[in-house]
Amino acid sequence: MKNALQFDSVSKRYPESGDALVNLSFALQAGEMVFLTGHSGAGKTTVLKLAALIEHSTRGQIFLDGENISRVSNRKIPFLRRKLGLIFQNYRLLSDRTVFDNVALPLIISGYRHSEIGSRVRAALDKVGLLGKEKRYPLVLSGGEQQRVGIARAVVHKPKIILADEPTGNLDPELSSEIMGLFDQFRQVGVTVLVASHDVELISRMGCRLLHLEHGNLSAGEG
């Protein structure tokens, strides 16, 4: 089976702070949900930024859906990102746009037809339990609802891989469990999910594979 995401001896060095990742190798299969754990500064966010082509590795190779993305041209990056759904801890919603417009944004950027945008946005909002709130603005929603809008926006274009950076960091335990349940539903339909999180108790209940980072290195035996 083709790996959905693979890091092959990847290192990342920042001029001002040194090595964030050192010779990192691991692979995620299609339809697998994996948690990336580790202390603050261990390199979790760096892994996600490299996978999302927000930053480039210093050494090594990264494969996304079987394609080497280590040295792709800037022109090709938007096309590769269509395979990804990105979810952040702080939601990153546009406060002056409605829920509908926030979720529709990736489709508009990709040039989808107006009629298809409407049906896809409503389907995504239905999936996260927010159908009927598409005309509301983010600031009147709860934190859990705002994160659900962020998830709907991440999956509206039906990505192959979801990358989530501390998606439950601002939520209480009950809401956190609901969000993880949504990720598991996506996994069940073949979407690959990589979640960076420090919530050890929540992760242990999910029963998924762990990749534990320590100072830019994977713990022994992981990958």
Buried (B, 14 or more C-beta within 10 A) or exposed (E): EEBBBBBBEBBBBEEEEEBBBBBBBBBBBBBBBBBBBBEEEBBBBBBBBBBBBBBEBBEBBBBBBEEEBBEBEEEEEEEBBBBBBBBBBEBEBEEEBBBBBBBBBBBEEBEBEEEEBBEBBBBBBEBBBBBEBBEBBBEEBEEBBBBBBBBBBBBBBBBBBBBBBBBBBBBEEEBBBBBBEBBBEBBEEEBBBBBBBBBEEBBEEBEBEBBBBEEBBBEEEEE
